[in-house]
Amino acid sequence: MFSKKIIWGNLAGLIFLTGTSAVALAEMPVHSEQSSQFHHIEQPLGLKIGVAIAGLALIGLELWWFLVYIADE
């Protein structure tokens, strides 16, 4: 059905696409007086990296489940 080369190529493309999309984001200007009820909370870098790795691991697990594990049965 799918060759490993195509799967790895698509996965690499997805990682490249999601990794470079953060560069295009623009920062909102910081105003001295904000009328919003929400406050910016800075997250630790380790937490951000951990959540990103966990999300990618779950996506990889789903891909493995639907493409490899079920195909073996």
mmCIF file of the N, C-alpha and C atoms, coordinates in Angstrom:
data_MODEL
# 
_entry.id   MODEL 
# 
loop_
_atom_site.group_PDB 
_atom_site.id 
_atom_site.type_symbol 
_atom_site.label_atom_id 
_atom_site.label_alt_id 
_atom_site.label_comp_id 
_atom_site.label_asym_id 
_atom_site.label_entity_id 
_atom_site.label_seq_id 
_atom_site.pdbx_PDB_ins_code 
_atom_site.Cartn_x 
_atom_site.Cartn_y 
_atom_site.Cartn_z 
_atom_site.occupancy 
_atom_site.B_iso_or_equiv 
_atom_site.pdbx_formal_charge 
_atom_site.auth_seq_id 
_atom_site.auth_comp_id 
_atom_site.auth_asym_id 
_atom_site.auth_atom_id 
_atom_site.pdbx_PDB_model_num 
ATOM 1   N N  . MET A 1 1  ? 0.827  -1.179 0.000  1.00 0.00 ? 1  MET A N  1 
ATOM 2   C CA . MET A 1 1  ? 0.000  0.000  0.000  1.00 0.00 ? 1  MET A CA 1 
ATOM 3   C C  . MET A 1 1  ? 0.879  1.253  0.000  1.00 0.00 ? 1  MET A C  1 
ATOM 4   N N  . PHE A 1 2  ? 1.564  1.545  1.094  1.00 0.00 ? 2  PHE A N  1 
ATOM 5   C CA . PHE A 1 2  ? 2.491  2.669  1.165  1.00 0.00 ? 2  PHE A CA 1 
ATOM 6   C C  . PHE A 1 2  ? 3.891  2.117  1.404  1.00 0.00 ? 2  PHE A C  1 
ATOM 7   N N  . SER A 1 3  ? 4.861  2.680  0.705  1.00 0.00 ? 3  SER A N  1 
ATOM 8   C CA . SER A 1 3  ? 6.232  2.257  0.965  1.00 0.00 ? 3  SER A CA 1 
ATOM 9   C C  . SER A 1 3  ? 6.802  3.075  2.118  1.00 0.00 ? 3  SER A C  1 
ATOM 10  N N  . LYS A 1 4  ? 7.813  2.511  2.765  1.00 0.00 ? 4  LYS A N  1 
ATOM 11  C CA . LYS A 1 4  ? 8.433  3.215  3.891  1.00 0.00 ? 4  LYS A CA 1 
ATOM 12  C C  . LYS A 1 4  ? 9.074  4.522  3.439  1.00 0.00 ? 4  LYS A C  1 
ATOM 13  N N  . LYS A 1 5  ? 9.566  4.541  2.211  1.00 0.00 ? 5  LYS A N  1 
ATOM 14  C CA . LYS A 1 5  ? 10.205 5.752  1.695  1.00 0.00 ? 5  LYS A CA 1 
ATOM 15  C C  . LYS A 1 5  ? 9.190  6.904  1.605  1.00 0.00 ? 5  LYS A C  1 
ATOM 16  N N  . ILE A 1 6  ? 7.978  6.609  1.157  1.00 0.00 ? 6  ILE A N  1 
ATOM 17  C CA . ILE A 1 6  ? 6.943  7.640  1.051  1.00 0.00 ? 6  ILE A CA 1 
ATOM 18  C C  . ILE A 1 6  ? 6.520  8.112  2.437  1.00 0.00 ? 6  ILE A C  1 
ATOM 19  N N  . ILE A 1 7  ? 6.349  7.170  3.363  1.00 0.00 ? 7  ILE A N  1 
ATOM 20  C CA . ILE A 1 7  ? 5.934  7.526  4.722  1.00 0.00 ? 7  ILE A CA 1 
ATOM 21  C C  . ILE A 1 7  ? 6.979  8.409  5.386  1.00 0.00 ? 7  ILE A C  1 
ATOM 22  N N  . TRP A 1 8  ? 8.256  8.020  5.298  1.00 0.00 ? 8  TRP A N  1 
ATOM 23  C CA . TRP A 1 8  ? 9.320  8.815  5.919  1.00 0.00 ? 8  TRP A CA 1 
ATOM 24  C C  . TRP A 1 8  ? 9.445  10.178 5.239  1.00 0.00 ? 8  TRP A C  1 
ATOM 25  N N  . GLY A 1 9  ? 9.247  10.220 3.924  1.00 0.00 ? 9  GLY A N  1 
ATOM 26  C CA . GLY A 1 9  ? 9.295  11.496 3.214  1.00 0.00 ? 9  GLY A CA 1 
ATOM 27  C C  . GLY A 1 9  ? 8.183  12.434 3.644  1.00 0.00 ? 9  GLY A C  1 
ATOM 28  N N  . ASN A 1 10 ? 6.978  11.888 3.774  1.00 0.00 ? 10 ASN A N  1 
ATOM 29  C CA . ASN A 1 10 ? 5.851  12.706 4.233  1.00 0.00 ? 10 ASN A CA 1 
ATOM 30  C C  . ASN A 1 10 ? 6.045  13.167 5.670  1.00 0.00 ? 10 ASN A C  1 
ATOM 31  N N  . LEU A 1 11 ? 6.559  12.288 6.519  1.00 0.00 ? 11 LEU A N  1 
ATOM 32  C CA . LEU A 1 11 ? 6.802  12.651 7.913  1.00 0.00 ? 11 LEU A CA 1 
ATOM 33  C C  . LEU A 1 11 ? 7.878  13.735 8.009  1.00 0.00 ? 11 LEU A C  1 
ATOM 34  N N  . ALA A 1 12 ? 8.933  13.609 7.216  1.00 0.00 ? 12 ALA A N  1 
ATOM 35  C CA . ALA A 1 12 ? 9.989  14.627 7.216  1.00 0.00 ? 12 ALA A CA 1 
ATOM 36  C C  . ALA A 1 12 ? 9.451  15.962 6.699  1.00 0.00 ? 12 ALA A C  1 
ATOM 37  N N  . GLY A 1 13 ? 8.611  15.927 5.678  1.00 0.00 ? 13 GLY A N  1 
ATOM 38  C CA . GLY A 1 13 ? 8.001  17.147 5.166  1.00 0.00 ? 13 GLY A CA 1 
ATOM 39  C C  . GLY A 1 13 ? 7.101  17.813 6.184  1.00 0.00 ? 13 GLY A C  1 
ATOM 40  N N  . LEU A 1 14 ? 6.342  17.000 6.921  1.00 0.00 ? 14 LEU A N  1 
ATOM 41  C CA . LEU A 1 14 ? 5.462  17.533 7.959  1.00 0.00 ? 14 LEU A CA 1 
ATOM 42  C C  . LEU A 1 14 ? 6.267  18.189 9.073  1.00 0.00 ? 14 LEU A C  1 
ATOM 43  N N  . ILE A 1 15 ? 7.358  17.548 9.477  1.00 0.00 ? 15 ILE A N  1 
ATOM 44  C CA . ILE A 1 15 ? 8.214  18.116 10.519 1.00 0.00 ? 15 ILE A CA 1 
ATOM 45  C C  . ILE A 1 15 ? 8.849  19.418 10.027 1.00 0.00 ? 15 ILE A C  1 
ATOM 46  N N  . PHE A 1 16 ? 9.300  19.425 8.785  1.00 0.00 ? 16 PHE A N  1 
ATOM 47  C CA . PHE A 1 16 ? 9.897  20.636 8.222  1.00 0.00 ? 16 PHE A CA 1 
ATOM 48  C C  . PHE A 1 16 ? 8.870  21.758 8.146  1.00 0.00 ? 16 PHE A C  1 
ATOM 49  N N  . LEU A 1 17 ? 7.660  21.429 7.728  1.00 0.00 ? 17 LEU A N  1 
ATOM 50  C CA . LEU A 1 17 ? 6.609  22.437 7.600  1.00 0.00 ? 17 LEU A CA 1 
ATOM 51  C C  . LEU A 1 17 ? 6.232  23.022 8.951  1.00 0.00 ? 17 LEU A C  1 
ATOM 52  N N  . THR A 1 18 ? 6.059  22.181 9.955  1.00 0.00 ? 18 THR A N  1 
ATOM 53  C CA . THR A 1 18 ? 5.672  22.687 11.270 1.00 0.00 ? 18 THR A CA 1 
ATOM 54  C C  . THR A 1 18 ? 6.840  23.376 11.966 1.00 0.00 ? 18 THR A C  1 
ATOM 55  N N  . GLY A 1 19 ? 8.055  22.980 11.663 1.00 0.00 ? 19 GLY A N  1 
ATOM 56  C CA . GLY A 1 19 ? 9.215  23.603 12.294 1.00 0.00 ? 19 GLY A CA 1 
ATOM 57  C C  . GLY A 1 19 ? 9.490  24.996 11.770 1.00 0.00 ? 19 GLY A C  1 
ATOM 58  N N  . THR A 1 20 ? 9.185  25.247 10.507 1.00 0.00 ? 20 THR A N  1 
ATOM 59  C CA . THR A 1 20 ? 9.471  26.554 9.924  1.00 0.00 ? 20 THR A CA 1 
ATOM 60  C C  . THR A 1 20 ? 8.285  27.498 9.979  1.00 0.00 ? 20 THR A C  1 
ATOM 61  N N  . SER A 1 21 ? 7.109  27.008 10.342 1.00 0.00 ? 21 SER A N  1 
ATOM 62  C CA . SER A 1 21 ? 5.942  27.892 10.364 1.00 0.00 ? 21 SER A CA 1 
ATOM 63  C C  . SER A 1 21 ? 6.017  28.903 11.503 1.00 0.00 ? 21 SER A C  1 
ATOM 64  N N  . ALA A 1 22 ? 6.765  28.606 12.549 1.00 0.00 ? 22 ALA A N  1 
ATOM 65  C CA . ALA A 1 22 ? 6.878  29.529 13.678 1.00 0.00 ? 22 ALA A CA 1 
ATOM 66  C C  . ALA A 1 22 ? 7.653  30.787 13.295 1.00 0.00 ? 22 ALA A C  1 
ATOM 67  N N  . VAL A 1 23 ? 8.469  30.715 12.259 1.00 0.00 ? 23 VAL A N  1 
ATOM 68  C CA . VAL A 1 23 ? 9.253  31.866 11.833 1.00 0.00 ? 23 VAL A CA 1 
ATOM 69  C C  . VAL A 1 23 ? 8.341  32.948 11.266 1.00 0.00 ? 23 VAL A C  1 
ATOM 70  N N  . ALA A 1 24 ? 7.243  32.563 10.634 1.00 0.00 ? 24 ALA A N  1 
ATOM 71  C CA . ALA A 1 24 ? 6.366  33.513 9.965  1.00 0.00 ? 24 ALA A CA 1 
ATOM 72  C C  . ALA A 1 24 ? 5.415  34.228 10.919 1.00 0.00 ? 24 ALA A C  1 
ATOM 73  N N  . LEU A 1 25 ? 5.364  33.827 12.172 1.00 0.00 ? 25 LEU A N  1 
ATOM 74  C CA . LEU A 1 25 ? 4.455  34.457 13.116 1.00 0.00 ? 25 LEU A CA 1 
ATOM 75  C C  . LEU A 1 25 ? 4.974  35.837 13.515 1.00 0.00 ? 25 LEU A C  1 
ATOM 76  N N  . ALA A 1 26 ? 4.088  36.787 13.569 1.00 0.00 ? 26 ALA A N  1 
ATOM 77  C CA . ALA A 1 26 ? 4.454  38.146 13.970 1.00 0.00 ? 26 ALA A CA 1 
ATOM 78  C C  . ALA A 1 26 ? 4.063  38.364 15.422 1.00 0.00 ? 26 ALA A C  1 
ATOM 79  N N  . GLU A 1 27 ? 4.874  39.126 16.121 1.00 0.00 ? 27 GLU A N  1 
ATOM 80  C CA . GLU A 1 27 ? 4.564  39.426 17.515 1.00 0.00 ? 27 GLU A CA 1 
ATOM 81  C C  . GLU A 1 27 ? 3.587  40.588 17.588 1.00 0.00 ? 27 GLU A C  1 
ATOM 82  N N  . MET A 1 28 ? 2.709  40.505 18.563 1.00 0.00 ? 28 MET A N  1 
ATOM 83  C CA . MET A 1 28 ? 1.779  41.602 18.797 1.00 0.00 ? 28 MET A CA 1 
ATOM 84  C C  . MET A 1 28 ? 2.517  42.684 19.579 1.00 0.00 ? 28 MET A C  1 
ATOM 85  N N  . PRO A 1 29 ? 2.281  43.934 19.251 1.00 0.00 ? 29 PRO A N  1 
ATOM 86  C CA . PRO A 1 29 ? 2.942  45.006 19.993 1.00 0.00 ? 29 PRO A CA 1 
ATOM 87  C C  . PRO A 1 29 ? 2.461  45.042 21.442 1.00 0.00 ? 29 PRO A C  1 
ATOM 88  N N  . VAL A 1 30 ? 3.380  45.343 22.323 1.00 0.00 ? 30 VAL A N  1 
ATOM 89  C CA . VAL A 1 30 ? 3.053  45.417 23.740 1.00 0.00 ? 30 VAL A CA 1 
ATOM 90  C C  . VAL A 1 30 ? 2.640  46.847 24.060 1.00 0.00 ? 30 VAL A C  1 
ATOM 91  N N  . HIS A 1 31 ? 1.463  47.009 24.597 1.00 0.00 ? 31 HIS A N  1 
ATOM 92  C CA . HIS A 1 31 ? 0.970  48.329 24.981 1.00 0.00 ? 31 HIS A CA 1 
ATOM 93  C C  . HIS A 1 31 ? 1.165  48.501 26.481 1.00 0.00 ? 31 HIS A C  1 
ATOM 94  N N  . SER A 1 32 ? 1.392  49.734 26.866 1.00 0.00 ? 32 SER A N  1 
ATOM 95  C CA . SER A 1 32 ? 1.609  49.988 28.289 1.00 0.00 ? 32 SER A CA 1 
ATOM 96  C C  . SER A 1 32 ? 0.325  49.791 29.091 1.00 0.00 ? 32 SER A C  1 
ATOM 97  N N  . GLU A 1 33 ? -0.796 50.044 28.464 1.00 0.00 ? 33 GLU A N  1 
ATOM 98  C CA . GLU A 1 33 ? -2.069 49.884 29.160 1.00 0.00 ? 33 GLU A CA 1 
ATOM 99  C C  . GLU A 1 33 ? -2.940 48.913 28.369 1.00 0.00 ? 33 GLU A C  1 
ATOM 100 N N  . GLN A 1 34 ? -3.222 47.770 28.959 1.00 0.00 ? 34 GLN A N  1 
ATOM 101 C CA . GLN A 1 34 ? -4.043 46.776 28.286 1.00 0.00 ? 34 GLN A CA 1 
ATOM 102 C C  . GLN A 1 34 ? -5.416 46.746 28.939 1.00 0.00 ? 34 GLN A C  1 
ATOM 103 N N  . SER A 1 35 ? -6.443 46.746 28.112 1.00 0.00 ? 35 SER A N  1 
ATOM 104 C CA . SER A 1 35 ? -7.799 46.708 28.641 1.00 0.00 ? 35 SER A CA 1 
ATOM 105 C C  . SER A 1 35 ? -8.340 45.279 28.686 1.00 0.00 ? 35 SER A C  1 
ATOM 106 N N  . SER A 1 36 ? -7.547 44.326 28.287 1.00 0.00 ? 36 SER A N  1 
ATOM 107 C CA . SER A 1 36 ? -7.999 42.936 28.245 1.00 0.00 ? 36 SER A CA 1 
ATOM 108 C C  . SER A 1 36 ? -8.004 42.325 29.643 1.00 0.00 ? 36 SER A C  1 
ATOM 109 N N  . GLN A 1 37 ? -8.864 41.363 29.835 1.00 0.00 ? 37 GLN A N  1 
ATOM 110 C CA . GLN A 1 37 ? -8.911 40.674 31.120 1.00 0.00 ? 37 GLN A CA 1 
ATOM 111 C C  . GLN A 1 37 ? -7.891 39.541 31.189 1.00 0.00 ? 37 GLN A C  1 
ATOM 112 N N  . PHE A 1 38 ? -7.268 39.214 30.060 1.00 0.00 ? 38 PHE A N  1 
ATOM 113 C CA . PHE A 1 38 ? -6.292 38.136 30.020 1.00 0.00 ? 38 PHE A CA 1 
ATOM 114 C C  . PHE A 1 38 ? -4.881 38.694 30.195 1.00 0.00 ? 38 PHE A C  1 
ATOM 115 N N  . HIS A 1 39 ? -4.052 37.937 30.873 1.00 0.00 ? 39 HIS A N  1 
ATOM 116 C CA . HIS A 1 39 ? -2.673 38.344 31.109 1.00 0.00 ? 39 HIS A CA 1 
ATOM 117 C C  . HIS A 1 39 ? -1.743 37.333 30.465 1.00 0.00 ? 39 HIS A C  1 
ATOM 118 N N  . HIS A 1 40 ? -0.645 37.828 29.930 1.00 0.00 ? 40 HIS A N  1 
ATOM 119 C CA . HIS A 1 40 ? 0.344  36.963 29.299 1.00 0.00 ? 40 HIS A CA 1 
ATOM 120 C C  . HIS A 1 40 ? 1.128  36.224 30.379 1.00 0.00 ? 40 HIS A C  1 
ATOM 121 N N  . ILE A 1 41 ? 1.203  34.912 30.264 1.00 0.00 ? 41 ILE A N  1 
ATOM 122 C CA . ILE A 1 41 ? 1.972  34.097 31.205 1.00 0.00 ? 41 ILE A CA 1 
ATOM 123 C C  . ILE A 1 41 ? 3.079  33.417 30.410 1.00 0.00 ? 41 ILE A C  1 
ATOM 124 N N  . GLU A 1 42 ? 4.303  33.694 30.763 1.00 0.00 ? 42 GLU A N  1 
ATOM 125 C CA . GLU A 1 42 ? 5.441  33.091 30.068 1.00 0.00 ? 42 GLU A CA 1 
ATOM 126 C C  . GLU A 1 42 ? 5.616  31.650 30.531 1.00 0.00 ? 42 GLU A C  1 
ATOM 127 N N  . GLN A 1 43 ? 5.676  30.743 29.565 1.00 0.00 ? 43 GLN A N  1 
ATOM 128 C CA . GLN A 1 43 ? 5.864  29.326 29.857 1.00 0.00 ? 43 GLN A CA 1 
ATOM 129 C C  . GLN A 1 43 ? 7.361  29.007 29.817 1.00 0.00 ? 43 GLN A C  1 
ATOM 130 N N  . PRO A 1 44 ? 7.841  28.128 30.682 1.00 0.00 ? 44 PRO A N  1 
ATOM 131 C CA . PRO A 1 44 ? 9.249  27.725 30.624 1.00 0.00 ? 44 PRO A CA 1 
ATOM 132 C C  . PRO A 1 44 ? 9.547  26.990 29.315 1.00 0.00 ? 44 PRO A C  1 
ATOM 133 N N  . LEU A 1 45 ? 10.748 27.197 28.809 1.00 0.00 ? 45 LEU A N  1 
ATOM 134 C CA . LEU A 1 45 ? 11.134 26.589 27.539 1.00 0.00 ? 45 LEU A CA 1 
ATOM 135 C C  . LEU A 1 45 ? 11.089 25.068 27.618 1.00 0.00 ? 45 LEU A C  1 
ATOM 136 N N  . GLY A 1 46 ? 11.499 24.497 28.741 1.00 0.00 ? 46 GLY A N  1 
ATOM 137 C CA . GLY A 1 46 ? 11.466 23.043 28.897 1.00 0.00 ? 46 GLY A CA 1 
ATOM 138 C C  . GLY A 1 46 ? 10.061 22.486 28.785 1.00 0.00 ? 46 GLY A C  1 
ATOM 139 N N  . LEU A 1 47 ? 9.091  23.198 29.323 1.00 0.00 ? 47 LEU A N  1 
ATOM 140 C CA . LEU A 1 47 ? 7.695  22.763 29.237 1.00 0.00 ? 47 LEU A CA 1 
ATOM 141 C C  . LEU A 1 47 ? 7.199  22.822 27.796 1.00 0.00 ? 47 LEU A C  1 
ATOM 142 N N  . LYS A 1 48 ? 7.550  23.876 27.087 1.00 0.00 ? 48 LYS A N  1 
ATOM 143 C CA . LYS A 1 48 ? 7.148  24.000 25.685 1.00 0.00 ? 48 LYS A CA 1 
ATOM 144 C C  . LYS A 1 48 ? 7.725  22.856 24.857 1.00 0.00 ? 48 LYS A C  1 
ATOM 145 N N  . ILE A 1 49 ? 9.007  22.568 25.072 1.00 0.00 ? 49 ILE A N  1 
ATOM 146 C CA . ILE A 1 49 ? 9.658  21.488 24.328 1.00 0.00 ? 49 ILE A CA 1 
ATOM 147 C C  . ILE A 1 49 ? 9.041  20.146 24.690 1.00 0.00 ? 49 ILE A C  1 
ATOM 148 N N  . GLY A 1 50 ? 8.770  19.928 25.970 1.00 0.00 ? 50 GLY A N  1 
ATOM 149 C CA . GLY A 1 50 ? 8.165  18.668 26.405 1.00 0.00 ? 50 GLY A CA 1 
ATOM 150 C C  . GLY A 1 50 ? 6.792  18.447 25.804 1.00 0.00 ? 50 GLY A C  1 
ATOM 151 N N  . VAL A 1 51 ? 5.976  19.480 25.773 1.00 0.00 ? 51 VAL A N  1 
ATOM 152 C CA . VAL A 1 51 ? 4.638  19.357 25.190 1.00 0.00 ? 51 VAL A CA 1 
ATOM 153 C C  . VAL A 1 51 ? 4.733  19.101 23.691 1.00 0.00 ? 51 VAL A C  1 
ATOM 154 N N  . ALA A 1 52 ? 5.663  19.770 23.012 1.00 0.00 ? 52 ALA A N  1 
ATOM 155 C CA . ALA A 1 52 ? 5.833  19.554 21.575 1.00 0.00 ? 52 ALA A CA 1 
ATOM 156 C C  . ALA A 1 52 ? 6.288  18.128 21.285 1.00 0.00 ? 52 ALA A C  1 
ATOM 157 N N  . ILE A 1 53 ? 7.234  17.615 22.062 1.00 0.00 ? 53 ILE A N  1 
ATOM 158 C CA . ILE A 1 53 ? 7.719  16.244 21.863 1.00 0.00 ? 53 ILE A CA 1 
ATOM 159 C C  . ILE A 1 53 ? 6.611  15.236 22.147 1.00 0.00 ? 53 ILE A C  1 
ATOM 160 N N  . ALA A 1 54 ? 5.834  15.468 23.202 1.00 0.00 ? 54 ALA A N  1 
ATOM 161 C CA . ALA A 1 54 ? 4.728  14.554 23.518 1.00 0.00 ? 54 ALA A CA 1 
ATOM 162 C C  . ALA A 1 54 ? 3.689  14.559 22.402 1.00 0.00 ? 54 ALA A C  1 
ATOM 163 N N  . GLY A 1 55 ? 3.393  15.719 21.855 1.00 0.00 ? 55 GLY A N  1 
ATOM 164 C CA . GLY A 1 55 ? 2.437  15.799 20.750 1.00 0.00 ? 55 GLY A CA 1 
ATOM 165 C C  . GLY A 1 55 ? 2.930  15.073 19.518 1.00 0.00 ? 55 GLY A C  1 
ATOM 166 N N  . LEU A 1 56 ? 4.207  15.264 19.175 1.00 0.00 ? 56 LEU A N  1 
ATOM 167 C CA . LEU A 1 56 ? 4.772  14.559 18.023 1.00 0.00 ? 56 LEU A CA 1 
ATOM 168 C C  . LEU A 1 56 ? 4.815  13.056 18.255 1.00 0.00 ? 56 LEU A C  1 
ATOM 169 N N  . ALA A 1 57 ? 5.076  12.644 19.495 1.00 0.00 ? 57 ALA A N  1 
ATOM 170 C CA . ALA A 1 57 ? 5.076  11.215 19.810 1.00 0.00 ? 57 ALA A CA 1 
ATOM 171 C C  . ALA A 1 57 ? 3.681  10.623 19.636 1.00 0.00 ? 57 ALA A C  1 
ATOM 172 N N  . LEU A 1 58 ? 2.662  11.343 20.058 1.00 0.00 ? 58 LEU A N  1 
ATOM 173 C CA . LEU A 1 58 ? 1.292  10.849 19.884 1.00 0.00 ? 58 LEU A CA 1 
ATOM 174 C C  . LEU A 1 58 ? 0.900  10.786 18.408 1.00 0.00 ? 58 LEU A C  1 
ATOM 175 N N  . ILE A 1 59 ? 1.316  11.773 17.633 1.00 0.00 ? 59 ILE A N  1 
ATOM 176 C CA . ILE A 1 59 ? 1.046  11.744 16.197 1.00 0.00 ? 59 ILE A CA 1 
ATOM 177 C C  . ILE A 1 59 ? 1.760  10.560 15.559 1.00 0.00 ? 59 ILE A C  1 
ATOM 178 N N  . GLY A 1 60 ? 3.017  10.329 15.935 1.00 0.00 ? 60 GLY A N  1 
ATOM 179 C CA . GLY A 1 60 ? 3.758  9.183  15.417 1.00 0.00 ? 60 GLY A CA 1 
ATOM 180 C C  . GLY A 1 60 ? 3.120  7.866  15.804 1.00 0.00 ? 60 GLY A C  1 
ATOM 181 N N  . LEU A 1 61 ? 2.622  7.783  17.035 1.00 0.00 ? 61 LEU A N  1 
ATOM 182 C CA . LEU A 1 61 ? 1.948  6.566  17.484 1.00 0.00 ? 61 LEU A CA 1 
ATOM 183 C C  . LEU A 1 61 ? 0.687  6.309  16.672 1.00 0.00 ? 61 LEU A C  1 
ATOM 184 N N  . GLU A 1 62 ? -0.077 7.344  16.374 1.00 0.00 ? 62 GLU A N  1 
ATOM 185 C CA . GLU A 1 62 ? -1.270 7.173  15.549 1.00 0.00 ? 62 GLU A CA 1 
ATOM 186 C C  . GLU A 1 62 ? -0.905 6.726  14.140 1.00 0.00 ? 62 GLU A C  1 
ATOM 187 N N  . LEU A 1 63 ? 0.109  7.347  13.556 1.00 0.00 ? 63 LEU A N  1 
ATOM 188 C CA . LEU A 1 63 ? 0.538  6.932  12.218 1.00 0.00 ? 63 LEU A CA 1 
ATOM 189 C C  . LEU A 1 63 ? 0.987  5.482  12.216 1.00 0.00 ? 63 LEU A C  1 
ATOM 190 N N  . TRP A 1 64 ? 1.747  5.092  13.224 1.00 0.00 ? 64 TRP A N  1 
ATOM 191 C CA . TRP A 1 64 ? 2.199  3.702  13.316 1.00 0.00 ? 64 TRP A CA 1 
ATOM 192 C C  . TRP A 1 64 ? 1.000  2.772  13.447 1.00 0.00 ? 64 TRP A C  1 
ATOM 193 N N  . TRP A 1 65 ? 0.039  3.143  14.284 1.00 0.00 ? 65 TRP A N  1 
ATOM 194 C CA . TRP A 1 65 ? -1.126 2.290  14.530 1.00 0.00 ? 65 TRP A CA 1 
ATOM 195 C C  . TRP A 1 65 ? -1.923 2.060  13.248 1.00 0.00 ? 65 TRP A C  1 
ATOM 196 N N  . PHE A 1 66 ? -2.196 3.129  12.502 1.00 0.00 ? 66 PHE A N  1 
ATOM 197 C CA . PHE A 1 66 ? -3.049 3.004  11.329 1.00 0.00 ? 66 PHE A CA 1 
ATOM 198 C C  . PHE A 1 66 ? -2.313 2.506  10.092 1.00 0.00 ? 66 PHE A C  1 
ATOM 199 N N  . LEU A 1 67 ? -1.021 2.750  9.984  1.00 0.00 ? 67 LEU A N  1 
ATOM 200 C CA . LEU A 1 67 ? -0.307 2.374  8.770  1.00 0.00 ? 67 LEU A CA 1 
ATOM 201 C C  . LEU A 1 67 ? 0.477  1.076  8.898  1.00 0.00 ? 67 LEU A C  1 
ATOM 202 N N  . VAL A 1 68 ? 1.000  0.781  10.076 1.00 0.00 ? 68 VAL A N  1 
ATOM 203 C CA . VAL A 1 68 ? 1.880  -0.382 10.221 1.00 0.00 ? 68 VAL A CA 1 
ATOM 204 C C  . VAL A 1 68 ? 1.200  -1.499 10.988 1.00 0.00 ? 68 VAL A C  1 
ATOM 205 N N  . TYR A 1 69 ? 0.680  -1.211 12.167 1.00 0.00 ? 69 TYR A N  1 
ATOM 206 C CA . TYR A 1 69 ? 0.152  -2.255 13.042 1.00 0.00 ? 69 TYR A CA 1 
ATOM 207 C C  . TYR A 1 69 ? -1.056 -2.951 12.423 1.00 0.00 ? 69 TYR A C  1 
ATOM 208 N N  . ILE A 1 70 ? -1.992 -2.200 11.888 1.00 0.00 ? 70 ILE A N  1 
ATOM 209 C CA . ILE A 1 70 ? -3.186 -2.797 11.299 1.00 0.00 ? 70 ILE A CA 1 
ATOM 210 C C  . ILE A 1 70 ? -2.839 -3.516 10.001 1.00 0.00 ? 70 ILE A C  1 
ATOM 211 N N  . ALA A 1 71 ? -1.834 -3.056 9.271  1.00 0.00 ? 71 ALA A N  1 
ATOM 212 C CA . ALA A 1 71 ? -1.435 -3.707 8.025  1.00 0.00 ? 71 ALA A CA 1 
ATOM 213 C C  . ALA A 1 71 ? -0.810 -5.072 8.287  1.00 0.00 ? 71 ALA A C  1 
ATOM 214 N N  . ASP A 1 72 ? -0.221 -5.283 9.466  1.00 0.00 ? 72 ASP A N  1 
ATOM 215 C CA . ASP A 1 72 ? 0.409  -6.563 9.783  1.00 0.00 ? 72 ASP A CA 1 
ATOM 216 C C  . ASP A 1 72 ? -0.611 -7.655 10.059 1.00 0.00 ? 72 ASP A C  1 
ATOM 217 N N  . GLU A 1 73 ? -1.812 -7.309 10.424 1.00 0.00 ? 73 GLU A N  1 
ATOM 218 C CA . GLU A 1 73 ? -2.811 -8.318 10.792 1.00 0.00 ? 73 GLU A CA 1 
ATOM 219 C C  . GLU A 1 73 ? -3.391 -9.027 9.611  1.00 0.00 ? 73 GLU A C  1 
# 
